[in-house]
């Protein structure tokens, strides 16, 4: 980590304490004075306030150079520690939580109650409107095919970025299929027993099969690529023609490309079921076009070998009564049938989508 100077530590402590502070020493540590020797950066700070000498440990949890996939989870960890450590009897006291800038300046976050992200404002209409129009009118316009191609090509460029960091992130992403906030376990726990034709035993079987898939493909860390993470129609804003912006990136910079493709293309399926009651017409055409173009231009045939668990997860998410209360019971049953069928297949074939849907 970038070691802060005595001056920057002094300014930080004065802002935290609200009184003049004299910093006496800043000493790097490794496995002493309460700092774990686990590769993290730690400093012992000796300082004086109103003639009284004090000592504190400043520890960063896994500082890294360049793009760091773990930054968000580490921020969560230090904020949790600041909140939770005082509740554990006899544990050392957490004084503050903060951030260390590249130049070595310390920023206090200990009194924060909420966090925010300031972003540019993107103009445009959500791609969901295109899909709704195509589904309702039953016509594929030239603009529809052009925009489908533009989205596929953009995704190919994103997926061309190879992960150059910890390959264990690939298995971490696979664990997320089950356990993260939007994962299958959360969806299953929120599923009403009478909805969508999925009894608890069926949901349990889906979880079991996903565990099997995790062990089957977790060694394919060579597939770690740049991803969007929530590449769905309401996260794409189109302006004139094929000019668009994307919003809503989630779950980190790196992941499995199959998730992005599954997330977007299954929306074509759901919108067809919503507007037409069956998977046909223009949205079926766009589904096939997207997959064909991705496979042809990207040359990633292996994606079909890893796609089933991601298709199952995204399909269950789209069928969930908690996520889309407006989906008809028949459409919901069709999607849950798709989930049960596709997760049982060793390889996904986009040309067999009708079979997976039970058509």
C-alpha positions in Angstrom: 0.0 0.0 0.0 1.0 3.6 -0.3 2.5 4.5 3.1 1.0 7.7 4.4 3.4 10.4 5.6 3.5 11.6 9.2 1.9 14.8 8.0 -1.1 13.1 6.4 -1.6 10.8 9.4 -1.6 13.9 11.6 -4.2 15.7 9.5 -6.4 12.6 9.5 -6.2 12.1 13.3 -6.9 15.8 14.0 -10.0 15.6 11.9 -11.0 12.4 13.7 -10.3 13.6 17.2 -11.2 17.2 16.8 -8.0 18.3 18.6 -4.4 19.0 17.8 -2.4 15.8 17.3 1.4 15.2 17.3 2.4 12.1 15.4 5.5 10.6 16.9 6.1 7.6 14.6 4.6 5.4 11.9 6.1 1.9 11.8 5.3 -0.9 9.3 4.3 -4.1 11.0 4.1 -7.8 10.1 2.3 -10.1 12.5 2.7 -8.0 15.6 0.7 -5.6 17.8 -2.7 -6.9 16.7 -2.0 -6.9 13.0 -2.3 -10.3 11.3 0.6 -11.5 9.2 -1.5 -12.5 6.2 -0.1 -10.3 3.4 -2.1 -7.3 4.4 -0.5 -3.9 5.1 -0.4 -2.7 8.6 1.2 0.3 10.4 1.6 1.1 14.0 1.0 4.8 14.7 2.4 6.4 17.9 0.8 9.8 18.5 0.2 12.3 21.3 -2.9 14.3 22.2 -2.8 16.9 25.0 0.5 15.4 26.3 -1.0 11.8 26.4 0.8 9.2 24.3 -1.5 6.8 22.4 -0.9 4.0 20.0 -3.2 2.6 17.2 -2.9 0.1 14.3 -3.9 1.0 10.8 -4.5 -2.1 8.8 -5.6 -2.4 5.2 -7.3 -5.6 4.0 -5.5 -6.8 1.0 -4.3 -3.6 -0.7 -3.6 -4.2 -4.4 -2.1 -2.4 -7.4 -4.1 -1.6 -10.5 -7.6 -2.9 -11.0 -8.7 -4.8 -7.9 -11.7 -7.1 -8.2 -11.9 -7.5 -4.4 -12.2 -3.8 -3.6 -16.0 -3.8 -3.1 -16.0 -6.9 -0.8 -13.1 -5.6 1.2 -14.9 -2.3 1.7 -17.9 -4.3 3.0 -15.6 -6.2 5.4 -14.0 -3.1 7.0 -17.3 -1.4 7.4 -18.7 -4.5 9.1 -15.7 -4.8 11.3 -16.1 -1.1 12.4 -19.7 -1.9 13.3 -19.2 -5.3 14.9 -15.9 -5.3 16.8 -17.2 -3.2 19.7 -19.9 -5.8 20.3 -17.4 -8.6 21.0 -16.2 -8.7 24.6 -12.5 -8.2 25.1 -11.8 -7.6 21.4 -9.6 -4.6 20.5 -11.6 -1.5 19.9 -12.3 -0.3 16.3 -11.6 3.4 16.3 -12.5 4.4 12.7 -12.9 3.0 9.2 -11.5 4.9 6.3 -9.9 4.9 2.8 -6.3 5.4 1.8 -5.9 7.3 -1.4 -3.1 6.7 -3.9 -1.1 9.7 -2.7 -1.2 8.5 0.9 -4.0 10.7 2.1 -6.3 9.1 4.7 -10.1 9.7 4.4 -12.4 8.9 7.4 -15.7 7.0 6.7 -16.5 6.1 10.3 -19.5 8.3 10.7 -21.0 7.4 7.4 -24.6 5.9 7.5 -25.1 5.5 3.8 -22.8 5.4 0.7 -23.4 6.8 -2.7 -22.0 6.6 -6.2 -22.1 9.7 -8.4 -22.5 8.9 -12.1 -23.1 10.5 -15.5 -26.7 10.7 -16.6 -27.3 8.7 -19.8 -30.1 9.6 -22.2 -32.1 7.1 -24.1 -35.0 4.7 -24.1 -34.6 1.3 -22.5 -34.2 -1.7 -24.8 -37.2 -3.2 -23.1 -39.4 -0.9 -25.2 -38.0 -2.4 -28.4 -38.7 -6.0 -27.2 -42.2 -5.1 -26.1 -43.0 -3.5 -29.4 -41.6 -6.4 -31.4 -43.5 -8.9 -29.3 -46.8 -7.0 -29.5 -46.6 -6.2 -33.2 -45.1 -9.5 -34.4 -42.7 -7.8 -36.8 -38.9 -7.7 -37.0 -37.8 -4.3 -38.3 -34.4 -3.5 -39.8 -33.6 -1.5 -36.7 -34.3 -4.5 -34.5 -31.8 -6.7 -36.2 -29.2 -3.8 -36.3 -29.6 -3.2 -32.6 -29.4 -6.9 -31.8 -26.1 -7.1 -33.8 -24.8 -3.9 -32.1 -25.4 -5.4 -28.6 -23.8 -8.7 -29.5 -20.8 -7.0 -31.0 -20.4 -4.8 -27.9 -20.6 -7.8 -25.7 -17.9 -9.6 -27.7 -15.6 -6.7 -27.2 -16.2 -6.7 -23.5 -15.6 -10.5 -23.3 -12.4 -10.2 -25.3 -10.8 -8.7 -22.2 -8.9 -11.6 -20.4 -8.8 -11.7 -16.7 -5.3 -11.1 -15.5 -5.9 -11.3 -11.8 -6.6 -14.0 -9.3 -8.0 -17.0 -11.2 -9.9 -18.1 -8.1 -12.4 -15.3 -9.0 -13.9 -17.7 -11.6 -14.9 -20.2 -8.9 -16.1 -17.3 -6.8 -18.5 -16.3 -9.6 -19.8 -19.8 -9.7 -20.5 -19.8 -6.0 -22.5 -16.7 -6.6 -25.0 -18.7 -8.7 -26.2 -20.2 -5.5 -25.4 -18.0 -2.6 -25.2 -14.3 -3.5 -28.1 -11.9 -2.8 -29.9 -12.7 -6.1 -28.7 -16.3 -6.2 -30.7 -19.5 -6.6 -30.9 -20.1 -2.8 -32.5 -16.7 -2.3 -34.9 -17.2 -5.2 -35.9 -20.7 -3.8 -36.5 -19.4 -0.3 -38.8 -16.7 -1.6 -40.8 -19.0 -4.0 -44.4 -19.6 -3.0 -45.2 -23.3 -3.0 -48.2 -22.9 -5.2 -46.6 -20.7 -7.9 -45.0 -21.7 -11.2 -45.3 -25.5 -10.8 -42.1 -25.7 -8.6 -42.5 -27.6 -5.4 -39.8 -27.4 -2.7 -38.4 -30.8 -4.0 -37.9 -29.3 -7.5 -36.2 -26.3 -6.1 -33.9 -28.5 -4.0 -33.1 -30.5 -7.1 -32.1 -27.4 -9.0 -29.8 -26.4 -6.2 -28.2 -29.9 -6.2 -27.7 -29.8 -9.9 -26.1 -26.3 -9.7 -23.6 -27.7 -7.1 -22.7 -30.4 -9.5 -22.2 -27.9 -12.3 -20.0 -25.8 -10.0 -17.7 -28.7 -9.5 -17.8 -29.7 -13.2 -16.6 -26.3 -14.5 -14.9 -24.6 -11.6 -11.5 -25.4 -13.0 -12.1 -23.4 -16.2 -10.5 -20.3 -14.9 -9.1 -19.6 -18.4 -12.6 -18.4 -19.2 -12.4 -15.5 -16.8 -13.3 -12.4 -18.9 -14.5 -8.9 -18.6 -18.2 -8.9 -18.1 -21.2 -6.6 -17.5 -22.8 -8.8 -14.9 -26.4 -7.7 -15.4 -26.7 -7.4 -19.1 -30.4 -7.1 -19.5 -32.7 -4.9 -21.6 -33.5 -2.3 -19.0 -29.8 -1.7 -18.6 -29.4 -0.7 -22.2 -30.5 2.8 -23.3 -30.8 3.4 -27.0 -30.8 6.8 -28.7 -31.0 7.3 -32.5 -30.2 4.2 -34.5 -27.7 1.9 -32.8 -26.2 4.6 -30.5 -26.6 3.3 -26.9 -25.2 3.4 -23.4 -25.2 0.7 -20.7 -25.9 1.0 -17.0 -26.3 -1.3 -14.1 -23.0 -3.2 -14.1 -22.9 -5.6 -11.2 -20.9 -8.3 -9.4 -17.5 -7.1 -10.4 -15.3 -6.6 -13.5 -14.6 -10.2 -14.2 -16.7 -13.3 -14.7 -18.1 -16.0 -17.0 -19.2 -14.6 -20.4 -22.1 -17.2 -20.6 -23.9 -15.2 -17.8 -24.1 -12.0 -19.9 -25.4 -13.9 -23.0 -27.9 -15.9 -20.9 -29.1 -12.8 -19.1 -29.9 -10.9 -22.3 -31.2 -13.6 -24.6 -33.6 -15.1 -22.0 -35.3 -11.8 -21.9 -36.2 -12.3 -25.6 -37.9 -15.6 -24.5 -39.8 -14.1 -21.6 -41.0 -11.2 -23.6 -42.3 -13.5 -26.3 -44.1 -15.5 -23.7 -45.5 -12.3 -22.2 -46.8 -10.8 -25.4 -47.5 -13.8 -27.6 -48.0 -16.7 -25.1 -45.4 -18.8 -26.9 -41.8 -18.5 -28.1 -42.2 -17.5 -31.7 -42.2 -14.5 -34.0 -39.6 -11.7 -34.0 -38.2 -12.3 -30.5 -37.4 -15.9 -31.4 -35.7 -14.6 -34.5 -33.6 -12.2 -32.4 -32.8 -14.9 -29.9 -31.4 -17.1 -32.6 -29.6 -14.2 -34.3 -27.8 -13.1 -31.1 -26.6 -16.6 -30.3 -25.5 -17.4 -33.9 -23.6 -14.1 -34.2 -22.0 -14.5 -30.8 -20.8 -18.0 -31.6 -19.7 -17.1 -35.2 -17.9 -13.9 -34.4 -16.5 -14.8 -31.0 -15.4 -18.3 -31.8 -16.2 -19.4 -28.3 -17.8 -22.8 -28.8 -16.9 -23.7 -25.2 -19.6 -21.3 -24.0 -22.2 -23.9 -24.8 -20.5 -26.3 -22.4 -20.8 -23.9 -19.5 -24.0 -22.1 -20.3 -26.6 -24.5 -18.7 -26.2 -23.4 -15.0 -26.3 -19.7 -16.0 -29.3 -20.2 -18.2 -31.0 -22.1 -15.3 -30.2 -19.3 -12.8 -31.3 -16.5 -15.1 -34.4 -18.5 -16.1 -35.4 -19.0 -12.5 -34.8 -15.4 -11.8 -37.1 -14.3 -14.7 -39.8 -16.9 -13.6 -39.7 -15.9 -9.9 -43.1 -14.6 -8.7 -41.1 -12.2 -6.4 -39.3 -10.7 -9.4 -42.1 -10.5 -12.0 -45.6 -10.6 -10.6 -47.1 -9.7 -14.0 -46.0 -12.9 -15.8 -48.9 -15.2 -16.6 -49.1 -18.6 -14.8 -48.6 -20.4 -18.1 -45.5 -18.3 -19.0 -44.1 -18.9 -15.5 -44.6 -22.7 -15.8 -42.9 -22.6 -19.3 -39.9 -20.9 -17.8 -39.6 -23.2 -14.8 -39.9 -26.2 -17.1 -37.0 -24.7 -19.2 -34.9 -24.4 -16.0 -35.4 -28.0 -15.1 -34.6 -29.2 -18.6 -31.6 -27.1 -19.4 -29.8 -27.7 -16.2 -30.0 -31.4 -16.9 -28.3 -31.1 -20.2 -24.5 -31.4 -20.5 -24.3 -28.9 -23.4 -26.7 -26.1 -24.4 -27.9 -25.9 -28.0 -29.7 -22.7 -28.9 -31.4 -24.5 -31.8 -33.2 -26.8 -29.3 -34.8 -23.9 -27.4 -38.3 -25.1 -28.3 -37.5 -28.5 -26.8 -36.2 -27.0 -23.6 -39.4 -24.9 -23.3 -41.5 -28.0 -23.8 -43.0 -26.8 -27.0 
